[in-house]
Amino acid sequence: MPEIPEHVLRQQLADCTRMLVMENVMDYSGHVSARLAGGDRILIQPRDTSRAALTGDDILLVGLDGKILEGQGPAPSETALHLAIYLARPDAMAVCHGHPPMSTLFTVVDRPYVAVRNFGFRFMDMPIHADTTHIRTEEQGRAVARTLGDHRACLLRAHGTAMAATSVPELFMDCIEMEENARSLVYAASLGTVRPIDVEEAEELKVSFGKNDYRVAKIWEHCQEKARRSGAL
């Protein structure tokens, strides 16, 4: 994957955060981060800056030891979640911690989060992390990273999500599609017996979606334009 300049990553993070607010996936809390080339520094928004008004210039440069290297802090109180995932997952170039309402519902009921939309196959067998508190310490962050494992995402009980991806646009796609699958699952359950995507269908979908290498950019550009037209960007 080509190296992405810092100023481009800063703009991607700002756009991603604002678009997640527009899509009702992120609220006044939660944060998206990105790893810079070299692997030992990340970009993440300050704790108190509005997610709906974030700019690239607002974003902090933070070392993997948690120290702020550039920008006006403080960093988010749950920065430990991001750092632990980056340390555990060399493939992770972008991380999101959010509180999407539909997805989080499946941590507080006796009903599993299953794939009902075809794109939802990517979130099958998603684990749930048992800690309901804020992930503030290194030990808590490492525990979340262990729960996440090599999955795209994990749910945090009664709390939200932790997600990792290879780019900010891919992370954005996963955030909105995970929540859309959850929304569809809630609606489907109100209509009748749910028929989840099964293992055989998932294998077919891996092949089908594997041919859509343009899909991340298509979704990103569509939502960017929608956000510009609405005034969110």
Order of alpha helices (4+ residues) and beta strands (2+ residues): alpha-beta-beta-beta-beta-alpha-beta-alpha-beta-alpha-beta-beta-alpha-alpha-alpha
